[in-house]
Amino acid sequence: MGEAGRDRTGCENLQRALSGCHQRFRPGATRDAACRHLNRALAECLVSFVCPEESEAVRTLCGSGGTRLKRSQCQQAQLSLSVCISSHQPD
């Protein structure tokens, strides 16, 4: 993940933990259940690294229910995050 052992994203420990989880369990439902929390945590870490402002906006605005305005702001934040992620994917 990092260059010459350096972790540029801050996600290296999660990546190692997920890799270890995948080595401990055979593919299938048991592995999916056992490693789900690590998979999600690594995904959130990487998204936060690539799109920090957009990711924080989603966490802030979509964390709980609220007014119609807040729900609208949450949807806009989710769209902005989606666009940011898409802009970092190869064509």
C-alpha positions in Angstrom: 0.0 0.0 0.0 2.7 2.5 0.9 6.0 3.2 -0.7 9.0 1.3 0.8 7.0 0.5 4.0 5.6 4.0 4.4 1.8 4.2 4.9 0.7 7.3 2.9 -3.0 6.8 3.6 -3.1 5.8 7.3 -5.0 2.7 6.3 -2.1 0.1 6.2 -3.0 -1.5 9.5 -6.6 -2.0 8.4 -5.4 -3.5 5.1 -3.1 -5.9 7.0 -5.9 -6.9 9.4 -8.3 -7.5 6.5 -5.7 -9.6 4.7 -5.1 -11.7 7.8 -8.8 -12.2 8.2 -9.1 -13.4 4.6 -6.3 -15.9 5.3 -8.0 -17.2 8.4 -11.4 -18.0 6.8 -12.3 -19.8 3.6 -14.3 -17.8 1.0 -18.0 -17.7 1.7 -20.5 -16.5 4.2 -18.3 -17.2 7.3 -15.5 -15.0 5.9 -18.0 -12.3 4.8 -19.4 -12.1 8.3 -16.0 -12.4 10.1 -14.3 -9.8 8.0 -17.2 -7.4 7.3 -16.2 -4.8 9.9 -12.6 -4.7 8.6 -13.7 -4.4 5.0 -16.0 -1.5 5.8 -13.4 0.2 8.0 -10.7 -0.1 5.2 -13.2 1.2 2.6 -14.1 4.2 4.8 -10.4 4.9 5.5 -9.5 4.9 1.8 -12.5 7.1 0.8 -11.6 9.5 3.6 -8.0 9.7 2.3 -9.1 10.3 -1.3 -12.0 12.6 -0.7 -11.6 14.0 2.8 -13.9 17.0 2.6 -16.7 15.1 0.9 -16.4 12.2 3.2 -16.6 14.4 6.3 -19.6 16.2 4.9 -21.4 12.9 4.5 -20.5 11.9 8.0 -21.7 15.2 9.4 -24.9 15.7 7.4 -26.1 12.1 7.1 -25.3 10.7 10.6 -28.9 11.2 11.9 -32.3 12.2 10.8 -33.3 15.8 10.7 -35.2 18.5 8.9 -36.0 18.4 5.2 -33.1 20.8 4.6 -30.7 18.5 6.4 -31.9 15.5 4.4 -31.4 17.6 1.2 -27.9 18.6 2.3 -27.1 14.9 3.0 -28.2 13.9 -0.5 -26.1 16.7 -2.0 -23.1 15.6 0.1 -23.6 12.0 -1.0 -23.7 13.1 -4.6 -20.5 15.2 -4.2 -18.7 12.2 -2.6 -19.8 9.9 -5.4 -18.5 12.4 -8.0 -15.2 12.7 -6.1 -14.8 8.9 -5.9 -15.6 8.6 -9.6 -13.1 11.2 -10.5 -10.3 9.0 -9.0 -11.2 5.8 -10.8 -9.4 4.9 -14.0 -11.4 5.1 -17.3 
